[in-house]
Amino acid sequence: MNIVIFHNPACGTSRNVLSLIVAAGYQPNVIPYLEAGWTKPMLQALFAAAGLTPREALRTSKSPAKELGLLDQGITDEALIDAMLDHPVLVNRPLVCTPKGVALCRPSEAVLALLERRPEKAVYKEDGEILYSPEG
C-alpha cells in the first residue's frame, strides 16, 4: 500500500500519525511540507480528495493566520490558498493519502480508517498515553 504523509516533525499529532503508520508495518513516503512547500494544484487536489475547504484546512493556532487577517470569514478560498503557498505552516496537518482516501488526520487515530491493517502492538504517545491498542 502506497502511503504519503505530509508531515511536520515539530507537531506531536503528526509524529503520532507517522508512528501509527509505521507500527502498522508501512513505509510511508514522508513529505516535510514546511521545507518542500505546496503547489496550488496539489493543495486543490488534496483538499478535494479529503472533502475539505481551504478554510477547514487552515491551521488557526500556532500559525500566522490571525496576524495575516485570514480568520475573517470574508476571505476567499483563493486568498487562503495563496496564503498557504506563501506560508506552508498555514495548512493543518498531517494530511495522509492512501489508496483508501485522503484525510486530515486529527485526531491521530483518524489515520486508522485509511490503513488496510492495524498495528499488532500498542502504540503510545510521547507522554506515555496509549494512542492505539489492538485490544480496543
PyRosetta script that sets phi, psi and omega in degrees:
from pyrosetta import init, pose_from_sequence

init()
pose = pose_from_sequence("MNIVIFHNPACGTSRNVLSLIVAAGYQPNVIPYLEAGWTKPMLQALFAAAGLTPREALRTSKSPAKELGLLDQGITDEALIDAMLDHPVLVNRPLVCTPKGVALCRPSEAVLALLERRPEKAVYKEDGEILYSPEG")
pose.set_psi(1, 125.8)
pose.set_omega(1, 177.3)
pose.set_phi(2, -84.0)
pose.set_psi(2, 122.9)
pose.set_omega(2, -179.2)
pose.set_phi(3, -125.7)
pose.set_psi(3, 134.7)
pose.set_omega(3, 175.2)
pose.set_phi(4, -121.8)
pose.set_psi(4, 131.6)
pose.set_omega(4, 175.0)
pose.set_phi(5, -122.5)
pose.set_psi(5, 126.1)
pose.set_omega(5, 173.1)
pose.set_phi(6, -87.9)
pose.set_psi(6, 105.5)
pose.set_omega(6, -161.7)
pose.set_phi(7, -116.2)
pose.set_psi(7, 141.2)
pose.set_omega(7, 170.0)
pose.set_phi(8, -119.0)
pose.set_psi(8, 107.1)
pose.set_omega(8, -176.9)
pose.set_phi(9, -63.0)
pose.set_psi(9, -15.3)
pose.set_omega(9, 177.9)
pose.set_phi(10, -83.8)
pose.set_psi(10, -6.7)
pose.set_omega(10, -176.4)
pose.set_phi(11, -99.7)
pose.set_psi(11, 122.9)
pose.set_omega(11, 179.3)
pose.set_phi(12, -60.6)
pose.set_psi(12, -41.3)
pose.set_omega(12, 179.3)
pose.set_phi(13, -63.2)
pose.set_psi(13, -42.3)
pose.set_omega(13, 179.3)
pose.set_phi(14, -63.5)
pose.set_psi(14, -42.3)
pose.set_omega(14, 177.3)
pose.set_phi(15, -63.9)
pose.set_psi(15, -39.6)
pose.set_omega(15, 178.9)
pose.set_phi(16, -63.4)
pose.set_psi(16, -43.1)
pose.set_omega(16, 179.4)
pose.set_phi(17, -62.8)
pose.set_psi(17, -45.1)
pose.set_omega(17, 178.1)
pose.set_phi(18, -60.3)
pose.set_psi(18, -41.0)
pose.set_omega(18, 178.0)
pose.set_phi(19, -61.2)
pose.set_psi(19, -42.2)
pose.set_omega(19, 178.5)
pose.set_phi(20, -63.3)
pose.set_psi(20, -42.8)
pose.set_omega(20, -179.7)
pose.set_phi(21, -62.5)
pose.set_psi(21, -47.8)
pose.set_omega(21, -178.8)
pose.set_phi(22, -66.2)
pose.set_psi(22, -41.1)
pose.set_omega(22, 179.6)
pose.set_phi(23, -63.8)
pose.set_psi(23, -25.3)
pose.set_omega(23, 177.5)
pose.set_phi(24, -81.8)
pose.set_psi(24, -0.9)
pose.set_omega(24, 174.8)
pose.set_phi(25, 95.2)
pose.set_psi(25, 15.5)
pose.set_omega(25, -179.7)
pose.set_phi(26, -101.1)
pose.set_psi(26, 153.6)
pose.set_omega(26, 172.6)
pose.set_phi(27, -115.0)
pose.set_psi(27, 89.4)
pose.set_omega(27, -175.0)
pose.set_phi(28, -73.0)
pose.set_psi(28, 157.2)
pose.set_omega(28, 169.4)
pose.set_phi(29, -84.1)
pose.set_psi(29, 112.0)
pose.set_omega(29, -175.5)
pose.set_phi(30, -96.6)
pose.set_psi(30, 117.9)
pose.set_omega(30, 179.1)
pose.set_phi(31, -104.6)
pose.set_psi(31, 110.9)
pose.set_omega(31, 176.8)
pose.set_phi(32, -78.4)
pose.set_psi(32, 84.7)
pose.set_omega(32, -167.6)
pose.set_phi(33, -64.3)
pose.set_psi(33, -22.3)
pose.set_omega(33, 177.1)
pose.set_phi(34, -67.0)
pose.set_psi(34, -31.0)
pose.set_omega(34, 177.1)
pose.set_phi(35, -87.5)
pose.set_psi(35, -44.6)
pose.set_omega(35, -174.8)
pose.set_phi(36, -74.7)
pose.set_psi(36, -30.6)
pose.set_omega(36, -177.0)
pose.set_phi(37, 76.3)
pose.set_psi(37, -173.7)
pose.set_omega(37, -177.4)
pose.set_phi(38, -127.3)
pose.set_psi(38, 163.4)
pose.set_omega(38, 166.2)
pose.set_phi(39, -118.2)
pose.set_psi(39, 156.8)
pose.set_omega(39, 179.7)
pose.set_phi(40, -59.3)
pose.set_psi(40, -47.7)
pose.set_omega(40, 178.8)
pose.set_phi(41, -61.0)
pose.set_psi(41, -35.4)
pose.set_omega(41, 178.6)
pose.set_phi(42, -63.1)
pose.set_psi(42, -49.6)
pose.set_omega(42, -180.0)
pose.set_phi(43, -62.7)
pose.set_psi(43, -44.0)
pose.set_omega(43, -179.9)
pose.set_phi(44, -60.5)
pose.set_psi(44, -42.9)
pose.set_omega(44, -179.6)
pose.set_phi(45, -67.8)
pose.set_psi(45, -44.0)
pose.set_omega(45, 179.2)
pose.set_phi(46, -62.1)
pose.set_psi(46, -46.5)
pose.set_omega(46, -179.3)
pose.set_phi(47, -63.8)
pose.set_psi(47, -42.4)
pose.set_omega(47, 179.1)
pose.set_phi(48, -62.5)
pose.set_psi(48, -46.2)
pose.set_omega(48, -178.4)
pose.set_phi(49, -64.7)
pose.set_psi(49, -33.3)
pose.set_omega(49, -179.8)
pose.set_phi(50, -86.6)
pose.set_psi(50, -7.1)
pose.set_omega(50, -178.0)
pose.set_phi(51, 70.8)
pose.set_psi(51, 32.7)
pose.set_omega(51, -178.8)
pose.set_phi(52, -111.1)
pose.set_psi(52, 146.8)
pose.set_omega(52, 168.2)
pose.set_phi(53, -89.0)
pose.set_psi(53, 160.3)
pose.set_omega(53, 174.9)
pose.set_phi(54, -55.8)
pose.set_psi(54, -36.4)
pose.set_omega(54, 178.7)
pose.set_phi(55, -64.5)
pose.set_psi(55, -40.1)
pose.set_omega(55, 179.2)
pose.set_phi(56, -68.3)
pose.set_psi(56, -27.1)
pose.set_omega(56, -179.9)
pose.set_phi(57, -89.5)
pose.set_psi(57, -4.8)
pose.set_omega(57, -177.5)
pose.set_phi(58, -73.7)
pose.set_psi(58, 127.0)
pose.set_omega(58, 174.6)
pose.set_phi(59, -83.3)
pose.set_psi(59, 117.6)
pose.set_omega(59, -174.6)
pose.set_phi(60, -99.4)
pose.set_psi(60, -22.5)
pose.set_omega(60, 178.0)
pose.set_phi(61, -103.5)
pose.set_psi(61, 150.1)
pose.set_omega(61, 179.7)
pose.set_phi(62, 51.8)
pose.set_psi(62, 39.9)
pose.set_omega(62, 176.8)
pose.set_phi(63, -147.9)
pose.set_psi(63, 167.5)
pose.set_omega(63, 179.4)
pose.set_phi(64, -83.5)
pose.set_psi(64, 17.7)
pose.set_omega(64, -176.0)
pose.set_phi(65, -55.4)
pose.set_psi(65, -46.8)
pose.set_omega(65, -179.0)
pose.set_phi(66, -65.6)
pose.set_psi(66, -46.9)
pose.set_omega(66, -178.7)
pose.set_phi(67, -61.6)
pose.set_psi(67, -31.2)
pose.set_omega(67, -180.0)
pose.set_phi(68, -85.2)
pose.set_psi(68, -0.1)
pose.set_omega(68, 179.4)
pose.set_phi(69, 73.6)
pose.set_psi(69, 23.7)
pose.set_omega(69, -175.0)
pose.set_phi(70, -87.5)
pose.set_psi(70, -4.5)
pose.set_omega(70, -179.2)
pose.set_phi(71, -84.2)
pose.set_psi(71, -13.1)
pose.set_omega(71, 176.9)
pose.set_phi(72, -63.7)
pose.set_psi(72, 128.2)
pose.set_omega(72, -177.4)
pose.set_phi(73, -64.6)
pose.set_psi(73, -15.3)
pose.set_omega(73, 179.7)
pose.set_phi(74, -81.5)
pose.set_psi(74, -6.9)
pose.set_omega(74, 179.7)
pose.set_phi(75, -70.6)
pose.set_psi(75, 129.3)
pose.set_omega(75, -177.1)
pose.set_phi(76, -75.2)
pose.set_psi(76, 160.6)
pose.set_omega(76, 175.4)
pose.set_phi(77, -58.8)
pose.set_psi(77, -40.4)
pose.set_omega(77, 179.8)
pose.set_phi(78, -60.2)
pose.set_psi(78, -43.7)
pose.set_omega(78, 179.1)
pose.set_phi(79, -66.1)
pose.set_psi(79, -37.5)
pose.set_omega(79, 177.8)
pose.set_phi(80, -64.8)
pose.set_psi(80, -45.5)
pose.set_omega(80, 179.2)
pose.set_phi(81, -62.8)
pose.set_psi(81, -42.9)
pose.set_omega(81, 177.8)
pose.set_phi(82, -58.6)
pose.set_psi(82, -41.3)
pose.set_omega(82, 178.3)
pose.set_phi(83, -66.1)
pose.set_psi(83, -37.9)
pose.set_omega(83, 178.7)
pose.set_phi(84, -65.2)
pose.set_psi(84, -33.6)
pose.set_omega(84, 177.0)
pose.set_phi(85, -66.7)
pose.set_psi(85, -39.2)
pose.set_omega(85, 179.4)
pose.set_phi(86, -76.9)
pose.set_psi(86, -30.1)
pose.set_omega(86, -176.4)
pose.set_phi(87, -133.0)
pose.set_psi(87, 83.6)
pose.set_omega(87, -176.6)
pose.set_phi(88, -53.9)
pose.set_psi(88, -25.9)
pose.set_omega(88, 179.9)
pose.set_phi(89, -63.6)
pose.set_psi(89, -16.6)
pose.set_omega(89, -179.9)
pose.set_phi(90, -70.6)
pose.set_psi(90, -15.1)
pose.set_omega(90, 179.1)
pose.set_phi(91, -86.3)
pose.set_psi(91, 124.2)
pose.set_omega(91, 178.6)
pose.set_phi(92, -64.3)
pose.set_psi(92, 154.3)
pose.set_omega(92, -174.9)
pose.set_phi(93, -141.9)
pose.set_psi(93, 165.5)
pose.set_omega(93, -2.4)
pose.set_phi(94, -90.7)
pose.set_psi(94, 143.3)
pose.set_omega(94, 169.9)
pose.set_phi(95, -92.3)
pose.set_psi(95, 132.9)
pose.set_omega(95, -178.7)
pose.set_phi(96, -126.7)
pose.set_psi(96, 135.6)
pose.set_omega(96, 179.0)
pose.set_phi(97, -119.5)
pose.set_psi(97, 128.9)
pose.set_omega(97, 173.8)
pose.set_phi(98, -139.7)
pose.set_psi(98, 171.1)
pose.set_omega(98, 175.1)
pose.set_phi(99, -60.2)
pose.set_psi(99, -17.5)
pose.set_omega(99, 178.9)
pose.set_phi(100, -86.3)
pose.set_psi(100, -8.5)
pose.set_omega(100, 178.4)
pose.set_phi(101, 143.7)
pose.set_psi(101, -174.1)
pose.set_omega(101, 179.7)
pose.set_phi(102, -127.9)
pose.set_psi(102, 137.9)
pose.set_omega(102, 179.6)
pose.set_phi(103, -152.3)
pose.set_psi(103, 150.7)
pose.set_omega(103, 166.7)
pose.set_phi(104, -83.2)
pose.set_psi(104, 112.6)
pose.set_omega(104, -170.3)
pose.set_phi(105, -92.5)
pose.set_psi(105, 73.1)
pose.set_omega(105, 173.3)
pose.set_phi(106, -130.4)
pose.set_psi(106, 114.2)
pose.set_omega(106, 3.8)
pose.set_phi(107, -72.2)
pose.set_psi(107, 169.7)
pose.set_omega(107, -175.3)
pose.set_phi(108, -54.1)
pose.set_psi(108, -37.7)
pose.set_omega(108, -176.2)
pose.set_phi(109, -64.0)
pose.set_psi(109, -15.1)
pose.set_omega(109, 178.9)
pose.set_phi(110, -60.3)
pose.set_psi(110, -24.2)
pose.set_omega(110, 179.8)
pose.set_phi(111, -64.7)
pose.set_psi(111, -25.5)
pose.set_omega(111, -176.9)
pose.set_phi(112, -60.0)
pose.set_psi(112, -31.7)
pose.set_omega(112, 178.9)
pose.set_phi(113, -68.0)
pose.set_psi(113, -17.3)
pose.set_omega(113, -179.1)
pose.set_phi(114, -96.2)
pose.set_psi(114, -4.3)
pose.set_omega(114, -176.3)
pose.set_phi(115, -104.4)
pose.set_psi(115, 144.7)
pose.set_omega(115, 176.9)
pose.set_phi(116, -78.9)
pose.set_psi(116, -26.2)
pose.set_omega(116, 178.1)
pose.set_phi(117, -132.5)
pose.set_psi(117, 158.7)
pose.set_omega(117, -178.5)
pose.set_phi(118, -105.2)
pose.set_psi(118, 161.9)
pose.set_omega(118, 172.4)
pose.set_phi(119, -60.5)
pose.set_psi(119, 144.5)
pose.set_omega(119, 179.4)
pose.set_phi(120, -83.4)
pose.set_psi(120, -21.5)
pose.set_omega(120, -179.6)
pose.set_phi(121, -120.2)
pose.set_psi(121, 163.9)
pose.set_omega(121, 177.5)
pose.set_phi(122, -62.1)
pose.set_psi(122, 146.0)
pose.set_omega(122, 176.5)
pose.set_phi(123, -120.3)
pose.set_psi(123, 134.2)
pose.set_omega(123, -175.8)
pose.set_phi(124, -116.1)
pose.set_psi(124, 148.0)
pose.set_omega(124, 171.5)
pose.set_phi(125, -71.8)
pose.set_psi(125, 167.0)
pose.set_omega(125, -178.6)
pose.set_phi(126, -61.5)
pose.set_psi(126, -26.4)
pose.set_omega(126, -180.0)
pose.set_phi(127, -86.2)
pose.set_psi(127, 3.6)
pose.set_omega(127, 178.5)
pose.set_phi(128, 94.6)
pose.set_psi(128, -11.4)
pose.set_omega(128, 178.2)
pose.set_phi(129, -67.4)
pose.set_psi(129, 141.3)
pose.set_omega(129, -179.7)
pose.set_phi(130, -71.7)
pose.set_psi(130, 131.0)
pose.set_omega(130, 179.0)
pose.set_phi(131, -97.2)
pose.set_psi(131, -40.6)
pose.set_omega(131, -179.3)
pose.set_phi(132, -150.7)
pose.set_psi(132, 140.5)
pose.set_omega(132, 174.3)
pose.set_phi(133, -133.7)
pose.set_psi(133, 131.5)
pose.set_omega(133, 178.8)
pose.set_phi(134, -63.1)
pose.set_psi(134, -19.6)
pose.set_omega(134, 178.2)
pose.set_phi(135, -79.5)
pose.set_psi(135, -10.1)
pose.set_omega(135, -179.8)
pose.set_phi(136, 102.1)
pose.dump_pdb("model.pdb")
